[in-house]
Amino acid sequence: MEVLILKRSLFVMVGAFMIGLLLGCGNSMDHSNQTPQENNGENAKPVQTGIVAGDMQPSIIKQDSKDGRNVYKYSVKNQTEEEQSFTFSSGKKIDFELKNEKGEVVYKDSEHKMYTQAIEEMTLKQGEEFSQKIVLPELESGSYTLSVWFTPQGDKHYRVSMDIIVE
């Protein structure tokens, strides 16, 4: 009786494996990322097919401030088709710097702060956004370039810059 149950279990497992293999493999060529050409002679143009993947989109916007300080919001929005995971080695999620008209760095935020040392994971689902407020230090009047970037481990930094005028 036990041998019969074992044989049935083995048969069911092998059958499930074979079905999974057949469904998983299907057509081994993935054509979803290919862009076929229209046959318009000399002026052939790509034809878009399937779902188009977006990008991670960084942005900076100026925020209203009641006390006259220069406040901005840095955001990174997941416009891709997949969740995006990030690993940080400290409490620092972003960094920013200000350059004057000559291109000289006059302020870099991380040089003026200390951060907790802890590994932290962050996942942004499709359509989700990470944002953080930035308060600029007091600056002399003039034109500056504000550059802000994400600081996870690896090469996903999503740097964005903006010209600002301090009066």
Buried (B, 14 or more C-beta within 10 A) or exposed (E): EEEEEEEEEEEEEEEEEEEEEEEEEEEEEEEEEEEEEEEEEEEEEEEEEEEEEEEBBBBBEEEEEEEEEBBBBBBBBBBBEEEBEBEBEBEBBBBBBBBBEEEEEBBBBBEEEEEEEEEEEEEBEEEEEBEBEBEBEEBEEEEBBBBBBBBBEEEBBBEBBBEBEEE
